[in-house]
Amino acid sequence: MNFKNKVCWVTGASSGIGEALCYIMAKQGARLVLSSRNAHALEKVKSACKSKGAKECVIIAIDLADPSSIDRAFKSFSSQFSSLDFLVNNGGISQRGLALETDFKVDRKVMEVNFFGAVNLTKKVLPLMIKQGSGNISITSSVVGKFGFPQRTAYSASKHAVQGFYEALRTEVEKEGLKVSIIIPGRVKTNISIHALEGDGSEHGKMDAGQEEGMPVDKAVQIIAKGLLSGKREIMVGGKELKLVQIRRFFPSLFYKIVARIKHT
Ligand SMILES: NC(=O)c1ccc[n+]([C@@H]2O[C@H](COP(=O)([O-])OP(=O)(O)OC[C@H]3O[C@@H](n4cnc5c(N)ncnc54)[C@H](OP(=O)(O)O)[C@@H]3O)[C@@H](O)[C@H]2O)c1
């Protein structure tokens, strides 16, 4: 199976994982819907997708922190498409800062974008997929959706919330013929740390060392695309940091010793 002629709606398509995933889908002849806030960046991704072979490529702007924007995006989608094969809830923001120094508005913002935005959009497309009796809904979680990590209280909370929602959703919709894939990246080299929010809500503005050393995004999306096409329930992608998931589960004391020593960015 590949993405040929499949309608694929990707949020966070303007950069990083979302952008690179769209290029794989485009090369295989997908019908793409690109969403994020930055229309200028999306135009560039759109023209690259077209030149790589996308069967169709439309931009639908969306701000995942704004429910009315999600309403408008879904209306626009429904007026242009009558089916949906893949919804990739990938748009998201990270956070850098100790809980003690992080304004509550940052906790809310990260939850709005990473959790409520994805859930809202998912609920909008769900009736269509149920009617079709097919479709894959995916969400980009994180390894910190599996354990806590310093300076990521809001981010880790949003990704734990995502894990819970989509795990539970899967138990309801698999019998309807739908697949729910939870993508769990470790460190992938993207601009995520640059756009991360600091305690006062300002942008972190730096490529962190850990991010810089992350898996190249083109390699990461090969694994993600394969996982989506095979309807995998969990798609783990990254380097040795993924081992922390098992260490946290089976050797929690060792896990806390390790994270206490980690450079926190
Ligand atoms: N890179 C990693 O190591 C890593 C690890 C674990 C999980 N993840 C997750 O992977 C996903 C993609 O991140 P990335 O690494 O590719 O980082 P990225 O390059 O910064 O991409 C983030 C994407 O999310 C979009 N976005 C941010 N806020 C948005 C909003 N309010 N409404 C709509 N779209 C919004 C951005 O587009 P606009 O700015 O145009 O809106 C951008 O396209 C995120 O969910 C992130 O949490 C990444």
The ligand as a Gaussian input file, in Angstrom:
#p B3LYP/6-31G(d) Opt

LIG

0 1
 N       11.298000      17.204000      16.679000
 C       11.231000      16.417000      17.728000
 O       12.268000      16.004000      18.292000
 C        9.906000      16.017000      18.270000
 C        9.893000      15.086000      19.310000
 C        8.675000      14.670000      19.827000
 C        7.497000      15.159000      19.301000
 N        7.540000      16.075000      18.288000
 C        6.261000      16.582000      17.792000
 O        6.276000      16.594000      16.382000
 C        5.324000      17.533000      15.909000
 C        5.949000      18.351000      14.795000
 O        6.996000      19.119000      15.333000
 P        8.390000      19.361000      14.556000
 O        9.437000      18.684000      15.345000
 O        8.237000      19.079000      13.132000
 O        8.589000      20.918000      14.828000
 P        8.386000      22.208000      13.898000
 O        9.296000      22.147000      12.736000
 O        8.482000      23.373000      14.814000
 O        6.903000      22.056000      13.372000
 C        5.784000      22.375000      14.146000
 C        4.593000      22.548000      13.235000
 O        3.442000      22.808000      14.027000
 C        2.769000      23.943000      13.508000
 N        2.076000      24.686000      14.555000
 C        2.609000      25.237000      15.679000
 N        1.658000      25.892000      16.355000
 C        0.508000      25.776000      15.640000
 C       -0.817000      26.261000      15.807000
 N       -1.179000      27.031000      16.849000
 N       -1.739000      25.954000      14.868000
 C       -1.400000      25.198000      13.789000
 N       -0.168000      24.703000      13.578000
 C        0.773000      24.996000      14.494000
 C        3.876000      24.790000      12.866000
 O        3.338000      25.599000      11.817000
 P        3.016000      27.173000      11.873000
 O        4.075000      27.824000      12.670000
 O        3.006000      27.526000      10.419000
 O        1.651000      27.267000      12.477000
 C        4.758000      23.722000      12.272000
 O        4.301000      23.360000      10.994000
 C        4.892000      18.339000      17.133000
 O        3.631000      17.885000      17.576000
 C        5.956000      18.010000      18.163000
 O        5.475000      18.135000      19.476000
 C        8.714000      16.499000      17.769000

